[in-house]
Amino acid sequence: MSARPLLFFLVQLPAALLATLGYASAACVGALVDRSGRTTRAIGGAWSRLLLRLLRVEVRVSGLENVPEGPAIYAANHGSALDILVVFGHLPVDFRIIYKRSLSLLPLLGWSIWLGGHIPIDRSNPFRARRSLKTAARRIRAGTSVVTFPEGTRSPDATVRLFRRGSFRLAIEAGVPIVPVSLAGVKAVVPQGLPSVRPGRVQVRIAPAVPVVGRGLEDVDGLAEEVRRVVAAGCERLTEESL
């Protein structure tokens, strides 16, 4: 085994597991004390930044002036499990995520996600999935921002792949803008999964919000492609700037 995976399994992974155990415990307590979920969100941000420092990953964010004041759906490209830490640690927004309902069953970590007010969805049942999205739309209209990864699965390379329709249908139904978020440099830092993690820099670019006013459900596909192009262009620009 080479030095890098050895460092990950003997040092970084055990330290990350201990940090996650502490975070999840604190987040569960925080969620019971503060039912708004803001305390749990703040604890999650601190946990994410700690793990990124442990993995020796630097994150730089640009475009903070483009963060809207009200609720929005933030749509980011997805290349690695590291994306979750980057977004939780460095997106300066009180947001929630839409996650697989089965994760709620995980001891402590899953409980903290559920107690923190994140939105579960049961993709195995179309009726329950639609009901979950309606619940998400109500939450967003009431002032809750949501972060999504519209590619659905992790891209095997740095290419920004086709965006699925769900997030954009949700934005139209909730009547909130979509904020494109570009994550660049992830594959250089994590070329073949977390055990291959190496010191490096991930760059995040927040683009101006794309409004949905005047758009109907018939515009979902066009909206998804419009946002995908903005995210892809952001990734390309960040990559060029880092050369």
Secondary structure, DSSP 8 states (H G I E B T S, - for coil): --HHHHHIIIIIHHHHHHHHHHHHHHHHHHHHH-TTSHHHHHHHHHHHHHHHHHTTEEEEEE-GGG--SS--EEEE---STHHHHHHHHH--S-EEEEEEGGGGGSTTHHHHHHHTT-EEE-TT-HHHHHHHHHHHHHHHHTT-EEEE-TTSS--SSS------SHHHHHHHHHT--EEEEEEESHHHHSTTSGGG--SEEEEEEE---B--TT--GGGHHHHHHHHHHHHHHHHHHHHHHH-
